[in-house]
Amino acid sequence: MDTLLLARLQFATTTSIHFLFVVVTLGLVTLLVGMQTAWVLTGNPKWERLTRYWGQLYVINYVLGIATGIVMEFQFGLNWSGLSRYVGNVFGAPLAIETLVAFFLESTFLGMWIFGWHRLGKRVHLALLWGVAITAYASAFWIMVANSWLQNPVGYEVRDGIAHLTDFGALLTNPSLGMALGHVISAALLVGGMLMAAVSAGHLIRRTPDFALFRTSLRIGLVTAALAISMVQGFGFAQFGPVGAVQPTKFGGGGPESQTLIAEWTTRFGPGDYTPPVLANVGLGFMILIGFTLGCVWLLLPLLFRDWIIRLRFPLWLILFALPLPFVAVILGWIAREVGRQPWVAYGLLPTEQAVSPVSAPLMLASLIGFSLLLGTLAVTNWVLLARHAKRGAADPALGRPPA
């Protein structure tokens, strides 16, 4: 057994599962803000019911997502001590800011929003949800700042064998950041929109009593998904420009810039294979294929205007069966971005083999099995709870229920 391979598998498992929670959280909170804002501005009880129903699903996903995030932090500390030691002074800064934002501000706003129903004024309560959404986006921003530095180290200098931050502004203007951040945010909106559309389609297929209510959420989800898939495609293809410039070896690049860089690495770090694994290109190819397939959601927009199309049910089944696609796509996108950086943890600066902790292979295997089982349990629990509460409908969700 290879300790490095086991550590990479553990990293892939923990971050992939956590990422699924993140995109649902980020996508749903954006839609929640729109629905509760509509309720406050119009006073229409329909928007309150939608906010309570989808807010309950959001809270379930958020709580269990926090648990997966804690597990991910544990594996970082246990398995990648070389990363912390060498680049912690740079990489740790945006991560520390993200932790303060997510675990303090965002969680505080969310707790006050959950328990503030019928205790706070409508506008104050709405402001709390806006605070949750803004801090969620801020959290995503700082995570991408940290990740982009690993993709393209900037604003640092190496002293005594340790990287030190010299230009904080360079982190924020990293060419690997902008389009990648837009890609992640639009992917989260795609996931949120497809989830809302699919759950609504399920209720419309079963002809539940809240037909009109779920017709509204179906339309919101479809419009969001249609707009988001266009942004996903735009930001995705735009990354080939800056990524190609700062990571010449990525995505099978074999041009003169790539060969020159590999020659420099060979001189500095010794002989080795400095080309990314084929898995990166495989993930990229399937992600693009799914992206074009999901572009067909634009063809379903007539559902917004013709009730007789809804009553045919066939388009609704298409939406329901398409729900797994955006989740698969975001994982493939993550694989393409992370595996495409190999064999580096910090591109051109720190090889992966030098970042792994000096842990024995049996111990690493035990932690891989333990963390995988724990995260798998959390993921299954999350989807069971989401399915159960989604199926109950919007008659009287527990979230926002008036006190007895």
Buried (B, 14 or more C-beta within 10 A) or exposed (E): EEBBEBBBBBBBBBBBBBBBBBBBBBBBBBBBBBBBBBBBEEEEEBBBBBBBBBBBBBBBBBBBBBBBBEBBEBBBEBBBBBBBBBBBBBBBBBBEBBBBBBBEBBBBBBEBBBEBBEEBEEEEBBBBBBBBBBBBBBBBBBBBBBBBBBBBBBBBEEEEEBBEBEEEEBBBEBBBBBBBBBBBBBBBBBBBBBBBBBBBBBBBBEEBEBBEBBBBBBBBBBBBBBBBBBBBBEBBEBBEEBBBEBBBBBBEBEEEEBEEBBEEBEEEBEEEEBBBBEEBBBBBEBBBEBBEEBBEBEEBEEBBEEEEBBEEBEBBEBBBEBBEBBBEBBBBBBBBBBBBBBBBBBBBBBBBBBBBBEBEBEEBBEBBEEBBEBBEEBBEEBBEBBEEBBEBBBEEBEBBEEEE
